[in-house]
């Protein structure tokens, strides 16, 4: 099988980024790394996946090793996840794959962190793992690569639904199913009054109140919290308010920088200096904003480090956007050197959950064989990095589960999208294909 088969069968990064996997498979690397760190609070879907499908994941990693010509395969997994380690270890051993046991810290799943933990190599500033001979894939991506080698397209997504729901669980859901379908599948919401949804995580995900939004290939789960929860109050604010609060209240304590995982690895990420730019003119902002260019958007600065509940991560997001608009490329002047305090400023997940006020929702998300069976799915044409797919079906057509409904031109970055259920196409737009079972 060549790498283009991965493109046609719709395999993209399932951990959140959605980068087309065929591009990584076509690269030449020294190491292939499996990312099983899963460090978003409350989400446990990768843990359940590793417990249930260790052979498929490890074989997918072996295939990636074969395609890239890598000399070594290594598997990053948290030591505390004993059942997953026990499941993965023998399958990894059969394939000469070394386990890299990680601590229960946030964000151990960041690519820069994992590459350093697994190989001791530091990715160049603004670089990618391939620049130091590494290709990194999430464990579900490797599972999908294994099945693509057998001709099976990506039509299902493995995810967790947890928080204030009646039966927190991890399960397969059809791509395009609604959030409403997912919540019904776990018995509904276990709170009175309004609620909000953290989509793909509290730290790096987004806040939504839209139950009609749908599952994509990059969705890792939903966390349901009561509408009056501290985190929803923090997140549900316009950007202008976040900036106004930061401009008036930031006292430059620099805690946001001192806890930043990229700063501790030796990169010039200094959120406290980006916060200064909120009060500057555009010229000054361009200057200071460069300190946010290498931010990994983990959210530790905003949701853990800042003693005044300000928004340095959101300021860094704006900084990166303003640099792109201005065509300015950041170049780190000093060499990347790991901070001597790095190991002493790690943030344990237990402390992070307490800071987020979600400890009461920390629970298992056990695997369940049953899946939602929606009457209708809405397949988004952009579920990946790169260009959106173009619909290749028309309204009124009948489609089979697994049939391609959208493709990206051969010369563009992207991947094919497929029908997740059999039925009739009831709508085709520039952004989605709707199918009624």
NORGINOR-V338382 format. One record per residue. N is the residue number from 1. PSI is psi in degrees with one decimal (none if undefined). Layout:
n;psi
N;PSI
N;PSI
This chain:
n;psi
1;133.1
2;170.9
3;-27.2
4;-22.0
5;-36.9
6;-39.5
7;-47.1
8;-30.9
9;5.8
10;26.9
11;119.7
12;169.0
13;116.8
14;-4.3
15;-6.1
16;-34.3
17;-33.8
18;23.5
19;132.4
20;124.4
21;-25.7
22;-27.1
23;-43.2
24;-40.2
25;-25.6
26;-7.1
27;164.6
28;128.0
29;163.1
30;-36.1
31;141.5
32;134.4
33;131.9
34;129.2
35;101.2
36;25.7
37;-43.8
38;86.9
39;2.1
40;128.2
41;138.1
42;-21.4
43;132.1
44;27.0
45;-37.1
46;-36.1
47;-49.2
48;-38.1
49;-44.0
50;-35.6
51;-36.6
52;-29.3
53;50.5
54;-37.9
55;-43.9
56;-41.1
57;-47.7
58;-33.9
59;-36.9
60;-38.3
61;-39.4
62;-38.9
63;-42.5
64;-37.7
65;-42.7
66;-46.6
67;-36.9
68;-9.4
69;21.6
70;144.4
71;-20.9
72;148.7
73;134.3
74;147.7
75;110.7
76;122.1
77;144.4
78;132.6
79;-31.3
80;-22.4
81;69.6
82;-41.6
83;-38.9
84;-41.7
85;-43.4
86;-36.5
87;-42.0
88;-36.5
89;-51.3
90;-36.7
91;-37.6
92;-41.2
93;-37.9
94;-24.2
95;20.8
96;42.6
97;129.0
98;133.4
99;136.4
100;105.8
101;123.8
102;154.3
103;166.3
104;66.6
105;159.9
106;133.2
107;86.6
108;-13.8
109;-4.4
110;135.4
111;-41.8
112;-41.3
113;-46.3
114;-42.7
115;-41.9
116;-43.6
117;-36.9
118;-29.3
119;-14.0
120;5.7
121;146.4
122;122.2
123;137.2
124;149.2
125;131.6
126;15.3
127;-173.1
128;163.2
129;-33.2
130;-25.5
131;-18.3
132;27.9
133;20.9
134;144.9
135;127.0
136;132.3
137;139.5
138;152.9
139;-33.9
140;-33.2
141;-42.3
142;-38.1
143;-45.3
144;-35.2
145;-40.1
146;-47.1
147;-32.1
148;-35.1
149;-18.6
150;8.2
151;15.8
152;121.4
153;165.4
154;109.1
155;-9.0
156;151.8
157;132.0
158;130.4
159;166.1
160;144.2
161;121.0
162;-168.2
163;-136.6
164;62.1
165;163.2
166;-37.9
167;79.2
168;136.9
169;162.3
170;136.7
171;166.9
172;135.9
173;144.0
174;135.8
175;132.2
176;-9.9
177;151.4
178;158.1
179;-32.1
180;-42.0
181;-40.3
182;-44.5
183;-38.1
184;-34.1
185;-25.1
186;20.0
187;5.3
188;-179.2
189;137.0
190;41.0
191;150.0
192;152.5
193;-170.0
194;161.3
195;165.4
196;164.7
197;126.1
198;116.1
199;115.2
200;23.2
201;155.4
202;-41.9
203;-50.8
204;-0.9
205;-165.7
206;156.5
207;133.3
208;153.0
209;14.3
210;101.2
211;-11.5
212;-3.4
213;163.8
214;162.6
215;134.0
216;176.0
217;-14.1
218;-3.8
219;127.7
220;-17.8
221;175.9
222;137.0
223;116.2
224;127.4
225;149.2
226;149.0
227;-27.4
228;11.6
229;146.8
230;-44.5
231;-36.5
232;-39.8
233;-36.9
234;-42.8
235;-29.8
236;63.9
237;146.1
238;151.3
239;-34.9
240;-37.7
241;-41.9
242;-43.8
243;-41.4
244;-42.6
245;-44.1
246;-40.5
247;-36.3
248;-26.7
249;-17.9
250;123.0
251;14.2
252;41.2
253;-23.4
254;11.2
255;-35.8
256;-40.1
257;-42.5
258;-23.8
259;-4.2
260;122.6
261;-32.7
262;-39.9
263;-41.4
264;-23.1
265;-13.3
266;9.3
267;153.0
268;66.5
269;116.7
270;83.9
271;-32.8
272;-30.9
273;-33.4
274;-37.3
275;-32.1
276;-33.6
277;-17.8
278;-24.0
279;8.7
280;168.5
281;173.9
282;-39.3
283;-46.1
284;-38.2
285;-42.4
286;-37.6
287;-56.0
288;-30.4
289;-17.7
290;-20.0
291;-6.9
292;-2.1
293;-37.1
294;10.4
295;135.8
296;4.0
297;31.2
298;-23.6
299;0.7
300;-39.4
301;-44.1
302;-44.7
303;-4.3
304;-51.0
305;-37.8
306;119.4
307;-10.8
308;11.5
309;44.2
310;-169.5
311;60.5
312;-33.1
313;-43.0
314;-33.7
315;-38.9
316;-38.2
317;-45.0
318;-37.3
319;-46.5
320;-40.4
321;-42.0
322;-34.4
323;-42.4
324;-44.9
325;-35.4
326;-5.2
327;27.0
328;127.3
329;129.1
330;137.4
331;120.3
332;126.9
333;-39.0
334;155.5
335;152.2
336;116.6
337;126.2
338;133.7
339;137.1
340;-19.6
341;6.8
342;-50.4
343;-15.7
344;-6.0
345;14.5
346;149.3
347;108.0
348;145.3
349;-34.5
350;-41.3
351;-37.2
352;-43.0
353;-39.5
354;-42.1
355;-34.0
356;-7.7
357;41.5
358;12.3
359;-33.7
360;-18.8
361;-0.9
362;115.9
363;167.6
364;150.6
365;73.5
366;146.8
367;136.8
368;136.9
369;-29.8
370;151.0
371;153.0
372;145.9
373;76.8
374;147.7
375;-20.1
376;141.6
377;151.0
378;106.2
379;111.5
380;141.7
381;-12.2
382;102.5
383;26.1
384;164.3
385;147.4
386;-151.9
387;147.9
388;151.9
389;158.6
390;134.0
391;136.8
392;16.8
393;162.9
394;158.5
395;134.5
396;-16.7
397;151.9
398;137.4
399;154.5
400;154.6
401;129.9
402;-6.5
403;138.7
404;132.4
405;-8.7
406;138.4
407;154.5
408;138.1
409;148.2
410;-32.2
411;8.3
412;153.0
413;130.4
414;-164.8
415;157.1
416;147.0
417;148.8
418;157.8
419;134.8
420;-13.4
421;160.5
422;144.1
423;-158.1
424;136.0
425;118.9
426;-12.0
427;143.0
428;121.5
429;-174.8
430;-16.0
431;-18.3
432;163.3
433;125.3
434;134.0
435;130.2
436;129.2
437;none
